[in-house]
Amino acid sequence: MLGVLIHVVGDAINNIGVIISAVVIWKAEGEGRYYIDPAISVFIAIMIFLTATPLTKRSGSILLQIAPGGID
């Protein structure tokens, strides 16, 4: 369930980031305005990576049949 939640939230943030970058490119003046799109894309990629790493570790622990924390 956590994986589904991360995926849905990541998609929503991606859509919001695209809208923000489009508005900035549309309304701002100068050549620097075009850097907002790659900046937001990198931010979204880092955020998804940081949230997916713990999920991947927990899934790997389950697949390797490791006992949960707190159990000897």
C-alpha positions as a Markdown table, in Angstrom:
| # | Residue | x | y | z |
|---|---|---|---|---|
| 1 | Met | 0.0 | 0.0 | 0.0 |
| 2 | Leu | 2.9 | 2.3 | 0.7 |
| 3 | Gly | 4.2 | 1.8 | -2.8 |
| 4 | Val | 0.8 | 2.8 | -4.3 |
| 5 | Leu | 0.7 | 5.9 | -2.1 |
| 6 | Ile | 4.2 | 6.9 | -3.1 |
| 7 | His | 3.3 | 6.5 | -6.7 |
| 8 | Val | 0.1 | 8.5 | -6.6 |
| 9 | Val | 1.7 | 11.3 | -4.6 |
| 10 | Gly | 4.7 | 11.3 | -6.9 |
| 11 | Asp | 2.4 | 11.7 | -9.9 |
| 12 | Ala | 0.5 | 14.5 | -8.3 |
| 13 | Ile | 3.6 | 16.4 | -7.4 |
| 14 | Asn | 4.9 | 15.8 | -10.9 |
| 15 | Asn | 1.8 | 17.3 | -12.4 |
| 16 | Ile | 2.0 | 20.3 | -10.0 |
| 17 | Gly | 5.6 | 20.8 | -10.9 |
| 18 | Val | 4.8 | 20.8 | -14.6 |
| 19 | Ile | 2.1 | 23.4 | -14.1 |
| 20 | Ile | 4.4 | 25.6 | -12.0 |
| 21 | Ser | 7.2 | 25.5 | -14.5 |
| 22 | Ala | 4.8 | 26.2 | -17.4 |
| 23 | Val | 3.5 | 29.3 | -15.6 |
| 24 | Val | 7.0 | 30.5 | -14.8 |
| 25 | Ile | 8.1 | 30.1 | -18.4 |
| 26 | Trp | 5.0 | 31.8 | -19.6 |
| 27 | Lys | 5.0 | 34.8 | -17.3 |
| 28 | Ala | 8.7 | 35.4 | -16.6 |
| 29 | Glu | 11.0 | 37.4 | -18.7 |
| 30 | Gly | 14.6 | 36.6 | -19.7 |
| 31 | Glu | 16.6 | 33.5 | -20.6 |
| 32 | Gly | 16.9 | 32.2 | -17.1 |
| 33 | Arg | 13.2 | 31.2 | -17.0 |
| 34 | Tyr | 14.0 | 28.1 | -19.0 |
| 35 | Tyr | 16.0 | 26.6 | -16.1 |
| 36 | Ile | 12.9 | 26.1 | -14.0 |
| 37 | Asp | 11.8 | 23.0 | -15.9 |
| 38 | Pro | 15.0 | 21.0 | -15.4 |
| 39 | Ala | 15.3 | 22.2 | -11.8 |
| 40 | Ile | 11.8 | 21.0 | -10.9 |
| 41 | Ser | 12.4 | 17.7 | -12.8 |
| 42 | Val | 15.6 | 17.1 | -10.8 |
| 43 | Phe | 13.8 | 18.0 | -7.5 |
| 44 | Ile | 10.9 | 15.5 | -8.3 |
| 45 | Ala | 13.4 | 12.8 | -9.3 |
| 46 | Ile | 15.4 | 13.2 | -6.0 |
| 47 | Met | 12.2 | 13.2 | -4.0 |
| 48 | Ile | 10.9 | 10.0 | -5.6 |
| 49 | Phe | 14.2 | 8.4 | -5.1 |
| 50 | Leu | 14.4 | 9.3 | -1.4 |
| 51 | Thr | 10.9 | 8.0 | -0.8 |
| 52 | Ala | 11.4 | 4.8 | -2.8 |
| 53 | Thr | 14.7 | 3.8 | -1.1 |
| 54 | Pro | 13.1 | 2.8 | 2.3 |
| 55 | Leu | 10.3 | 1.0 | 0.5 |
| 56 | Thr | 12.8 | -1.0 | -1.6 |
| 57 | Lys | 14.8 | -1.9 | 1.5 |
| 58 | Arg | 11.8 | -3.1 | 3.3 |
| 59 | Ser | 10.6 | -5.1 | 0.3 |
| 60 | Gly | 14.1 | -6.7 | 0.1 |
| 61 | Ser | 14.0 | -7.6 | 3.7 |
| 62 | Ile | 10.7 | -9.4 | 3.2 |
| 63 | Leu | 12.0 | -11.2 | 0.2 |
| 64 | Leu | 15.1 | -12.3 | 2.0 |
| 65 | Gln | 12.9 | -13.5 | 4.9 |
| 66 | Ile | 14.7 | -11.3 | 7.5 |
| 67 | Ala | 13.0 | -11.0 | 10.9 |
| 68 | Pro | 11.3 | -7.7 | 11.6 |
| 69 | Gly | 13.1 | -5.2 | 13.9 |
| 70 | Gly | 12.6 | -5.9 | 17.6 |
| 71 | Ile | 12.3 | -9.7 | 17.1 |
| 72 | Asp | 15.2 | -12.0 | 17.9 |
